[in-house]
């Protein structure tokens, strides 16, 4: 039995390439440095996760640490990039997320249980921040080429991933309760992961490319 399947190697490869490209092309771009750190954190957590699943048949404890840390990193990203009123919500919502993570682990979903409660809450918060940032991009001058902005591409990636993830966790629990096979849901979730990290790779490839508006 192999610890890493071929598709999982491909998944890790996308994350690793995104990380390397980010370090090379975005090292001077303070707006996306949080994402470079997130990619490194994700790569480490995914490797540890699959090793624990192979060795002790349970990797849920990884997500009790990874997802709160991920929330902190995303909070840093949105705090740096949001300019509107939503910026003031970053710190309060982040503190609320972390508090809920601790309570969820202590009271409802222990270390050996997947922290689905927290992840759904995290998805909603990240969707709020990403939609707020997306609206700010829509309000920019029409001559500014937002599609060439790495922050814009990251914003789209967050919206895509968290919408799919929220629906996945809602349907997954329902399928389990009704004894319905979850293979199709898992496939969709895996494809969503590939698209998400591919978008982050595109954002890293854009690097410090200035927009049309900035060039003028």
Secondary structure, 3 states (H helix, E strand, C coil): CCCCCHHHHHHHHHHHHHHHHHHHHCCCCCCCHHHHHHHHHHHHHHHHHHHHHHHCCCCHHHHHHHHHHHHHHHHHHHHHHCCCHHHHHHHHHHHHHHHHHHHHHHHHCCCCCCCHHHHHHHHHHHHHHHHHHHHHHHCCCCCCCHHHCHHHHHHHHHHHHHHHHHHHHHHHHHHHHCCCCCHHHHHHHHHHHHHHHHHHHHHHHHCCCCCHHHHC
